Amino acid sequence: MPKAEIAKRYALFIVSLFFSALGVAFTKHGELGVSPISSVANVLSYKFTALSMGTWLIVWNCILILGQIVILRKAFKPIQLLQVPLSFVFGWFTDLGLWMVSFIPANIYFVRLLMVLAGIVILGFGISLAVAANVVMNAGEAFVKAVADTAHKPFGNVKIAFDVSCVTLALILSLLFFDFTIVGAREGTVLSAFLTGVVVKFFSKRLNDPLNQVLKGKDTKASETIVS
């Protein structure tokens, strides 16, 4: 792959991180729960307020990266360590997004629900950009792939089990930290779990081919001309 294309793909991935983080910020501001993979960090951010939501996401992603190393051992490729700095970027983008949406009044339930739905759409758009970039997986997806490859199970099945485990852990932490009260994992978490994949498929069908043409640049156009 040409260096120019690699640079464009990583630039697109950084853009995808911004939109994904902004989506998390929207759902967080709605105070109705965030996506399953972010739910543990969300509960921790309510309990230990000295660290921001973005910082807790960095911590959580680094734990998932360590999990990959433990699971894969020698099969863990050094290139995957790029997940570490990218996790920091995602965390910083999340805090930036939270600042950006903090000016939006969300005092009534209807507005909060709209914030969650908008967040799901933005998050799905961001994930679809990451899929198109096709350079490195985020920590959560990479952890799922590590488990799936090691256990020889379908990625989709492991992904569902992982999401359920994240929500379960978030609920347990919430009950322990807040006197058996559920905090940080609510209906927004359920909506995100069911709708994010649908949004990703919607955008991917419409963006994958155009983005790949842009990423491959003149080489793609030239090859198309030769074939025709």
C-alpha positions in Angstrom: 0.0 0.0 0.0 1.5 3.4 -1.0 2.6 5.7 1.9 0.2 8.4 0.8 -2.8 6.0 1.0 -1.6 4.8 4.5 -1.4 8.4 5.7 -4.9 9.2 4.4 -6.3 6.1 6.0 -4.8 7.0 9.4 -6.1 10.6 9.0 -9.5 9.2 8.3 -9.2 7.0 11.4 -8.4 10.0 13.5 -11.5 11.7 12.1 -13.5 8.6 12.9 -12.3 8.7 16.5 -13.5 12.3 16.8 -17.0 11.5 15.6 -17.2 8.3 17.8 -16.1 10.3 20.8 -18.6 13.0 20.0 -21.3 10.4 19.8 -20.3 9.1 23.3 -20.4 12.7 24.5 -24.0 13.2 23.2 -25.2 10.0 24.9 -23.4 10.9 28.1 -24.9 14.4 28.2 -28.3 12.8 27.9 -27.7 11.0 31.2 -29.6 7.9 30.1 -26.7 5.6 29.7 -24.0 5.2 27.1 -23.0 2.4 24.7 -22.2 -1.0 26.3 -18.5 -0.8 25.7 -18.3 2.7 27.5 -20.7 1.8 30.3 -18.0 0.6 32.8 -16.0 3.9 32.3 -19.3 5.8 32.6 -20.1 4.3 36.0 -16.6 4.9 37.2 -16.8 8.5 36.1 -19.8 9.0 38.3 -18.1 7.5 41.3 -14.6 8.8 41.0 -15.2 12.3 39.7 -11.5 13.4 40.1 -11.0 11.7 36.6 -13.0 12.8 33.6 -15.1 10.5 31.5 -12.5 10.7 28.8 -9.7 9.7 31.2 -11.7 6.7 32.4 -12.2 5.6 28.8 -8.4 5.7 28.4 -8.0 3.6 31.5 -10.7 1.1 30.3 -9.2 0.8 26.8 -5.7 0.2 28.2 -7.2 -2.6 30.4 -8.6 -4.1 27.2 -5.3 -3.8 25.4 -3.6 -5.6 28.3 -6.3 -8.2 28.0 -5.4 -8.7 24.4 -1.7 -9.2 25.3 -2.6 -11.8 27.9 -4.9 -13.7 25.6 -2.8 -13.6 22.4 0.7 -13.7 24.0 3.2 -14.2 21.2 0.5 -13.8 18.6 0.0 -10.1 19.7 1.4 -8.0 16.9 3.5 -4.9 17.9 1.5 -2.8 15.4 -1.5 -3.2 17.7 0.3 -1.1 20.3 -0.9 1.8 18.2 -4.2 1.2 20.1 -2.6 2.9 23.2 -2.0 6.4 21.7 -5.2 6.1 19.8 -7.0 5.4 23.0 -5.6 8.6 24.5 -6.8 10.5 21.4 -10.2 9.0 21.8 -10.3 9.9 25.5 -9.3 13.5 24.8 -11.8 13.8 22.0 -14.5 12.5 24.4 -13.7 15.3 26.9 -13.7 17.8 24.1 -17.1 16.5 22.9 -18.5 16.8 26.4 -17.4 20.4 26.6 -19.0 21.1 23.2 -22.4 19.6 24.1 -22.4 21.0 27.7 -24.1 24.1 26.4 -27.1 22.1 25.2 -29.9 22.2 27.8 -31.0 18.7 28.6 -33.4 19.2 31.5 -36.4 17.3 30.2 -36.6 13.6 29.3 -37.6 14.2 25.7 -34.5 16.3 25.0 -32.3 13.8 26.8 -33.7 10.9 24.7 -33.0 13.0 21.6 -29.4 13.5 22.8 -29.0 9.7 23.1 -30.5 9.1 19.6 -28.3 11.8 18.1 -25.3 10.2 19.9 -26.1 6.8 18.5 -26.2 8.2 14.9 -23.0 10.1 15.4 -21.2 7.1 17.0 -22.4 4.9 14.2 -21.1 7.4 11.6 -17.8 7.4 13.3 -17.5 3.6 13.4 -18.4 3.4 9.7 -15.5 5.8 9.0 -13.2 3.6 11.0 -14.3 0.6 9.1 -13.6 2.4 5.8 -10.1 3.5 7.1 -9.3 -0.2 7.7 -6.0 0.4 9.5 -6.2 -0.6 13.2 -9.1 -1.7 15.4 -10.2 0.1 18.5 -9.3 -1.6 21.8 -12.8 -3.0 22.4 -13.2 -4.6 18.9 -9.6 -5.8 19.0 -10.2 -7.5 22.4 -13.3 -9.2 21.0 -11.3 -10.4 18.0 -8.6 -11.7 20.3 -11.1 -13.8 22.2 -12.9 -14.9 19.1 -9.7 -16.0 17.4 -8.3 -17.8 20.5 -11.6 -19.5 21.3 -12.4 -20.2 17.6 -15.8 -18.6 18.0 -17.7 -16.3 15.5 -16.8 -12.7 16.1 -20.5 -11.7 16.2 -21.3 -14.1 19.0 -18.3 -13.0 21.1 -19.2 -9.4 20.5 -22.7 -9.9 21.9 -21.2 -11.7 24.9 -18.7 -8.9 25.4 -21.4 -6.2 25.3 -23.5 -8.1 27.8 -20.5 -8.6 30.0 -19.7 -4.9 29.9 -23.2 -3.9 30.9 -23.4 -6.5 33.6 -20.1 -5.3 35.1 -21.4 -1.7 34.9 -24.5 -2.7 36.7 -22.6 -4.6 39.4 -20.3 -1.6 40.0 -23.3 0.8 40.1 -25.0 -1.4 42.7 -21.9 -1.5 44.8 -20.9 2.1 44.5 -24.4 3.7 44.8 -26.2 1.7 47.5 -27.9 -0.7 45.2 -29.0 2.0 42.8 -28.5 1.8 39.0 -26.4 4.7 37.7 -24.8 5.2 34.3 -26.5 2.2 32.6 -30.1 2.8 31.6 -32.4 2.7 28.6 -29.8 4.7 26.5 -27.4 1.7 26.9 -30.1 -0.7 25.6 -30.9 1.6 22.7 -27.3 2.0 21.8 -26.8 -1.8 21.9 -29.6 -2.4 19.5 -29.3 0.6 17.1 -25.6 1.3 16.7 -25.0 -1.7 14.4 -28.0 -0.7 12.3 -26.6 2.9 11.9 -23.1 1.5 11.1 -24.6 -0.7 8.3 -26.6 2.3 6.9 -23.5 4.5 6.6 -21.1 1.8 5.5 -23.2 0.9 2.5 -23.2 4.5 1.4 -19.7 5.5 2.3 -17.3 2.6 1.8 -16.9 2.7 -1.9 -16.7 6.5 -2.3 -14.2 6.8 0.6 -12.1 3.9 -0.8 -11.9 5.8 -4.1 -10.7 8.9 -2.3 -8.2 7.0 -0.2 -6.7 5.1 -3.1 -6.6 8.3 -5.1 -5.4 8.5 -8.7 -4.2 4.9 -8.7 -7.9 3.7 -8.4 -9.0 6.1 -11.2 -6.1 5.0 -13.4 -6.8 1.3 -12.9 -10.5 1.9 -13.7 -9.6 3.6 -16.9 -7.3 0.8 -18.0 -10.0 -1.8 -17.2 -12.6 0.1 -19.2 
